């Protein structure tokens, strides 16, 4: 197994190296650099040249690339060019904010998904099923930028019970942070909750049609027990698989929701960094994404190899 | 096919449905569930007392950029909160004391003696002295600071200190915009300026101390207990919160989460105007102006008649009404009403007259068959203006193709002089002494500008207006008129409208004010 792992690592490193080169090259092809952004709209060439010199952008491209990779290997992400502060801090803060938002959304996805699924499948009242169906259809059909605006209008502007946007930090003021988190995470979660709810409803309906449920019903097992103890546990495994995929979508969708709710996550950071041509921030962010992808692939390969010895022997 | 009614589960009937609905409501009401704790909405409002105390939250549309601390940008509100300047202009551009208590020009205009306050300390406790002013001027000269008033700072040739609180500033030649420099130049701590441009430590003498800057979230400031103005400021703290999306910024104001903003978009101003709870104040000193630029080394923009035809063709009132939300002044000249160079004749030199524009094109024989590129930044404001310009030019037979550029690409083209034949953008620096526009704003710079316009006459007029001691008076006005005449005649920059700074404040907020360079002054601001 160790030998298999050792064989896979060089190719993973090669992918990372190639990705770093591509990221670096593509960014340099985009018009404008951080020096021109920082110089402002009334700057002369001497200002641009001075700032370029300060940032090291006047060095040959290969030297810039080598310097970036060298710093990365040493674990030093260095300072941001245009946003300000250290890249590691910026990415760390952004990652924390996005993770918090995604976890909040995951909570709502699971809770509302279960609610929709169970009510949709198990209620014998037609109006309840119709309402659930309408809610899930609405949650799927209405895009988050509309849901977000509506939520803000109702809960922040109309009722004034929740903040319209921003973030204070979970460690600094947990009670306030939860209030800031509520609307963006709900907005992000609604489409996923609808998908999950519908999938669970189908899954439960299939479970209810199984013989063992009919037998248990005939044996006099209470109906509530039937649902929670027998049908639901059997319906959940495929739903859990779907939840894994939805989590990835939540992370992607967070970018849009962050903008609506002024949530300072990775999406906002990436947009700001790209607009200002903040090369270190954009480069490190993109490479981080590639690294996560490569790591997941590597782990998947290892798990497959652990499960199927033939792969190890190949 | 399984049916949802395959299993009639009694417990999941109406009662269960109601329970489930209740659970959903509980989730949505988690905010209410946290009501025992503080409210995030109320926390934003702060513990407002009748006069003293409270936290003011300001909604801004772009984050503080430490590296641009010495450059005038679209968001420089924090400069007069953390720092002070030597003087402040009143509404008539008369300098009033700030850190400089008095000043005296030498008769030849080649030096000025400043008397400085002796009771000022930085937030870290260090005393403010003349050395800090010397540093501030020298700092602005550095090209990496990219300060628009660098040309004026470079006219300073030396200093003579007379004790800690008197300073003679020597000049290579008189400059009519010296007080623009003194209003523009924030007095930073010379020992920590490198930390300041990294956003780590902003040490000033202003009414609020720097507490923290969180990129993407904003700046947190706290009251400076040792501020040199007695009993000021009233507010305990100021938060500058970033809302990059116009809708999010509007919601922050409408929900009471923020109480002040200068960045509400034109279309949203109309919404706020009709709703209660806000006061909207216009600063007609201007927030810059919007214009159509022409690249003179590309045909047909090399023809003066062609450029003048464009100046006649554009409906400036429509630009003000539709793009600026009504908060602006249609004007063919760059000057706001408060400028010494302003005149009604200059403002209305070109009006909307498509017939005259067509006639001018016809008589000059300039070919208009080619579709011309019309560049603009991708911001909603500039896109809206570019569309209006495109339509108006089409009415006189000039076909254009819109070329949107993201702000960084646009800025590259602007400062490197590689703009397309025509472009739409905004400029600043007409709100202070007129010479500043021509020596500091790149589109108008006589030595080097985006349009590639060169003229000995223009250079002479600009230098003549700049190298004077007196910024006011009949002679000065004549010199400014000369610049206006050249700008209007040559039309390499075709001004469309002066933009007002628009302040949207909650009704309970009193006393915020902007300086001429859009630094926010909250010395007298309080929540009622």
Interface residues (C-beta under 8 A of the other chain):
Chain A: X30 X31 X32 X33 X36 X37 X38 X39 X40 X41 X42 X43 X44 X45 X46 X47 X48 X49 X50 X51 X54 X79 X80 X82 X83 X84 X85 X90 X93 X94 X108 X111 X112 X115 X118 X119 X120 X121 X122 X123 X124 X125 X128 X129 X149 X152 X153 X155 X156 X157 X160 X161 X162 X163 X164 X165 X166 X167 X168 X173 X175 X176 X178 X179 X180 X182 X186 X201 X202 X205 X206 X208 X209 X213 X217 X223 X224 X226 X227 X231 X259 X260 X261 X262 X264 X268 X269 X271 X272 X275 X276 X277
Chain B: X2 X3 X4 X5 X6 X7 X8 X9 X10 X11 X12 X13 X14 X16 X17 X20 X23 X24 X27 X28 X30 X31 X32 X34 X37 X38 X39 X40 X41 X43 X44 X63 X64 X65 X66 X67 X68 X71 X72 X73 X142 X143 X144 X145 X146 X148 X150 X198 X199 X213 X214 X215 X216 X217 X241 X242 X243 X244 X245 X247 X248 X251 X252 X254 X255 X256 X257 X406 X407 X408 X409 X411 X412 X413 X414 X415 X416 X428 X429 X440 X441 X442 X448
